[in-house]
């Protein structure tokens, strides 16, 4: 019988660090434009750009854990759609400085500052989020409704601290991270070390609990496989504190209710074969978020929902 510590370590190796985050830039391609925006507080937010530099502005919020480069999975689609896709890293992830005591509702102010610095002061922009990025996209509806054109949330994870919310396959691990943060930090350190020493083996262990379509997408493509490993490495670049905070915030109270959000142009996209954010989460969002639409692909998993439907998702932003 596994001890609590062994169960957590096993769970963290299966936590959708990629499945909640996603794969990234194809290794054979040039590196994207990357950098940091310095906020008025002095803290830095890391970002990477994909797609059309002169295109419609859309900010991408990675999963939990994830990193800026995961948005490279849909770089070609962003270019074809005429979208400038700017992937931001939350505090303590990748190039972004850690922020002690941060809240989900702190994120919209960071996004607004970054938008101003990157040339969109006084103008509107879109938001595209994957999985654990869902609460951050919704917090922008809560705090920045006047700045948003469209919001798209793919494989979004619902709140875990509200009655009636559906469960996903990794909810137990997410809850355990919140209860045992010190143990979680140790576990993430161990996993980061395993990733450095045995990257392919570690990725294959993580992918063993994905939907079949997601495994095929990543493991059968050498470029995506290498880029996914890089995404995981970037997620732990600053140490475990950023990831532990991100997971804890996802599993805790978000600081706002879905019913209280102002009506907005928001679409939810879910895969019917996704165990992490199953279709029930999409239906839950649609019932509770005013003005929202839902698309379910019964064949898709967590990542393939984003990849297979990228053109349709991005067309929402260029049609406004």
C-alpha positions in Angstrom: 0.0 0.0 0.0 1.3 3.4 -0.9 2.1 6.0 1.7 0.7 9.5 1.4 4.1 10.8 0.2 4.4 8.1 -2.4 0.8 8.7 -3.6 1.6 12.4 -4.0 4.8 11.8 -5.9 3.0 9.4 -8.2 0.2 11.9 -8.7 2.5 14.8 -9.4 4.2 12.8 -12.1 0.8 12.4 -13.7 -0.4 15.9 -13.0 -1.2 17.4 -16.3 1.9 19.6 -16.4 1.6 19.1 -20.1 -2.0 18.0 -20.2 -3.0 21.2 -18.3 -0.3 23.1 -20.1 0.3 21.7 -23.5 3.1 21.3 -26.0 4.9 24.0 -27.6 7.2 25.3 -30.3 8.4 22.8 -32.9 12.1 22.3 -32.2 13.2 22.8 -35.8 11.6 26.2 -36.0 13.2 29.5 -35.0 12.7 30.6 -31.5 9.7 33.0 -31.0 10.2 36.5 -29.9 10.6 36.3 -26.1 11.1 38.8 -23.4 9.9 40.3 -20.1 7.7 43.3 -19.3 8.6 45.1 -16.1 5.5 46.1 -14.1 5.3 49.3 -12.0 6.1 47.2 -8.9 9.4 46.1 -10.5 8.2 42.5 -11.0 8.6 41.0 -14.4 6.2 39.1 -16.6 7.7 36.7 -19.2 6.1 36.3 -22.6 6.6 34.8 -26.0 5.0 35.9 -29.3 3.6 33.7 -32.1 1.7 34.2 -35.3 1.4 37.5 -37.2 3.3 40.4 -35.6 0.9 42.9 -37.1 -2.2 40.8 -36.4 -5.2 41.0 -34.1 -3.9 41.0 -30.4 -4.7 37.9 -28.4 -3.2 37.0 -25.0 -2.7 33.4 -24.3 -2.9 32.0 -20.7 -1.1 28.7 -20.2 -2.3 25.7 -18.2 -1.3 24.6 -14.7 1.6 24.0 -14.9 2.6 25.4 -18.3 4.9 28.0 -19.8 5.0 30.7 -22.5 6.2 28.4 -25.3 3.2 26.0 -25.1 1.2 28.4 -27.3 3.6 27.4 -30.2 1.3 24.4 -30.7 -1.0 26.7 -32.7 1.6 29.1 -34.1 0.9 28.2 -37.7 -2.8 28.6 -37.2 -2.3 32.0 -35.5 -0.2 33.1 -38.5 -2.9 31.9 -41.0 -5.6 33.6 -39.0 -3.8 37.0 -38.8 -3.5 36.8 -35.0 -0.6 38.1 -32.8 -0.6 35.5 -30.1 1.2 36.7 -27.0 1.7 34.0 -24.3 2.1 35.3 -20.8 3.7 33.4 -17.9 2.1 33.7 -14.5 4.3 34.7 -11.5 7.0 32.2 -10.6 6.7 30.4 -14.0 9.4 30.6 -16.7 10.7 34.1 -17.0 8.1 35.7 -14.6 9.2 36.7 -11.1 7.5 35.0 -8.2 4.8 37.0 -6.4 4.2 36.2 -2.8 0.6 36.0 -1.7 -0.8 36.4 -5.2 -4.5 35.9 -6.0 -6.2 35.0 -9.2 -7.8 38.5 -9.2 -4.4 40.1 -9.3 -3.8 38.8 -12.8 -6.0 41.2 -14.8 -3.9 44.2 -13.6 -0.8 42.4 -14.8 -2.4 41.7 -18.2 -3.5 45.3 -18.6 0.1 46.6 -17.9 1.6 44.1 -20.3 -0.9 45.1 -23.0 0.0 48.7 -22.5 3.7 48.1 -22.8 3.3 45.9 -25.9 1.5 48.6 -27.8 -2.2 48.2 -26.9 -2.7 51.1 -24.4 -6.3 52.2 -24.7 -7.2 49.4 -27.1 -9.0 46.1 -26.8 -7.6 42.6 -27.1 -8.7 38.9 -26.9 -7.9 36.2 -24.4 -7.3 32.5 -25.1 -6.8 30.2 -22.2 -6.1 26.5 -21.9 -7.3 24.4 -19.0 -5.8 25.7 -15.7 -5.7 29.2 -17.4 -9.5 29.3 -17.2 -9.9 31.1 -13.9 -7.4 33.8 -15.1 -9.4 34.3 -18.3 -12.6 34.6 -16.4 -11.0 37.0 -13.9 -10.3 39.3 -16.9 -14.0 39.3 -17.6 -14.6 40.2 -14.0 -12.1 43.0 -13.9 -11.4 44.1 -17.5 -14.7 43.6 -19.4 -14.2 46.9 -21.3 -10.8 45.8 -22.7 -11.9 42.4 -24.0 -13.0 41.6 -27.6 -13.5 37.8 -27.2 -12.6 35.1 -24.6 -12.0 31.5 -25.6 -11.4 28.8 -23.0 -10.2 25.4 -24.2 -10.4 22.3 -21.9 -11.1 24.7 -19.0 -11.1 23.4 -15.5 -14.1 24.4 -13.4 -13.9 25.6 -9.7 -13.4 22.8 -7.2 -14.7 24.7 -4.1 -18.3 25.1 -5.3 -21.2 22.7 -4.9 -22.2 20.8 -8.0 -19.0 21.4 -10.0 -18.0 18.3 -12.0 -14.8 16.4 -11.2 -11.8 15.7 -13.3 -9.2 12.9 -13.1 -6.5 15.0 -11.5 -8.7 16.7 -8.9 -7.4 14.6 -6.1 -3.8 15.5 -6.8 -4.7 19.2 -7.1 -6.4 19.1 -3.8 -3.5 17.4 -2.1 -1.1 20.0 -3.4 -3.2 22.6 -1.6 -3.2 20.6 1.6 0.4 19.7 1.6 2.4 22.5 -0.1 5.7 21.6 1.5 5.5 18.0 0.3 4.3 19.2 -3.1 7.4 21.4 -3.5 9.6 18.4 -2.8 7.7 16.3 -5.2 8.0 18.9 -8.0 11.8 19.1 -7.3 12.1 15.4 -7.7 10.1 15.5 -10.9 12.2 18.3 -12.4 15.3 16.3 -11.6 13.8 13.2 -13.3 12.9 15.3 -16.3 16.5 16.5 -16.6 18.0 13.0 -16.3 15.4 11.0 -18.2 13.2 13.4 -20.3 11.7 10.9 -22.7 10.9 8.3 -20.0 9.4 11.0 -17.7 7.2 12.3 -20.5 6.0 8.9 -21.5 5.0 8.2 -17.9 3.0 11.4 -17.7 1.4 10.7 -21.1 0.3 7.3 -20.1 -2.8 8.8 -18.5 -3.7 11.1 -21.3 -6.4 10.6 -23.9 -5.2 8.4 -26.8 -5.5 11.3 -29.3 -3.3 13.5 -27.1 -0.6 10.8 -26.8 -0.6 10.4 -30.5 -0.3 14.1 -31.1 2.7 14.5 -28.9 4.6 11.2 -28.6 4.4 10.4 -32.3 5.8 13.8 -33.4 9.5 14.3 -32.5 9.2 18.1 -32.7 6.2 18.2 -30.4 7.8 15.7 -28.0 11.0 17.8 -27.7 9.0 21.0 -27.3 6.8 19.4 -24.6 9.8 18.5 -22.6 11.0 22.1 -22.9 7.7 23.4 -21.7 7.9 21.2 -18.6 11.5 22.4 -18.0 10.4 26.1 -18.3 7.5 25.5 -16.0 10.0 24.6 -13.2 12.7 27.0 -14.3 12.3 29.2 -11.2 11.8 26.3 -8.8 8.6 24.7 -7.5 7.0 27.7 -5.7 5.3 29.1 -8.8 3.8 25.8 -9.8 2.7 25.0 -6.2 1.0 28.4 -6.0 -0.7 28.0 -9.4 -2.1 24.5 -8.5 -3.2 25.7 -5.1 -5.1 28.7 -6.5 -6.7 26.5 -9.2 -8.1 24.2 -6.5 -9.1 26.9 -4.0 -11.6 29.7 -4.1 -11.2 31.9 -7.2 -12.4 35.1 -5.5 -15.4 35.6 -7.7 -18.5 33.6 -8.7 -19.2 32.6 -12.3 -22.8 33.9 -12.0 -21.6 37.4 -11.1 -19.5 37.8 -14.2 -20.8 40.5 -16.6 -22.2 39.1 -19.9 -19.4 38.7 -22.3 -18.5 37.1 -25.7 -17.0 33.9 -24.3 -16.7 30.4 -25.8 -15.9 27.1 -24.2 -14.3 24.2 -26.1 -14.1 20.7 -24.6 -13.1 17.3 -25.8 -15.4 14.3 -25.3 -12.4 12.0 -24.5 -10.8 14.4 -22.0 -10.5 12.8 -18.5 -8.9 15.9 -17.0 -11.5 18.5 -18.0 -14.4 16.3 -19.2 -17.4 17.6 -21.1 -19.4 18.1 -17.9 -17.1 20.9 -17.1 -18.0 22.6 -20.3 -21.7 22.2 -19.6 -21.1 23.6 -16.1 -19.4 26.7 -17.5 -22.1 27.3 -20.1 -24.9 27.1 -17.4 -23.2 29.5 -15.1 -21.4 32.1 -17.4 -23.8 34.5 -19.0 -23.6 34.8 -22.7 -21.3 31.8 -23.2 -21.3 29.2 -26.0 -20.0 25.6 -25.8 -18.5 23.4 -28.5 -17.8 19.7 -27.7 -15.9 17.4 -30.0 -16.6 13.8 -28.9 -13.3 12.6 -30.5 -10.9 15.1 -28.9 -8.8 15.0 -25.8 -7.3 17.8 -23.7 -4.7 19.0 -26.2 -6.2 17.8 -29.4 -9.3 20.0 -28.7 -7.0 23.1 -29.0 -5.0 21.8 -32.0 -7.8 20.4 -34.0 -10.1 23.4 -33.5 -7.5 26.2 -33.5 -8.7 27.7 -36.8 -12.3 28.0 -35.6 -11.2 29.3 -32.2 -8.9 31.9 -33.6 -11.5 33.0 -36.2 -13.6 34.3 -33.2 -11.0 37.0 -32.6 -10.6 38.1 -36.2 -14.4 38.3 -36.8 -14.9 41.1 -34.3 
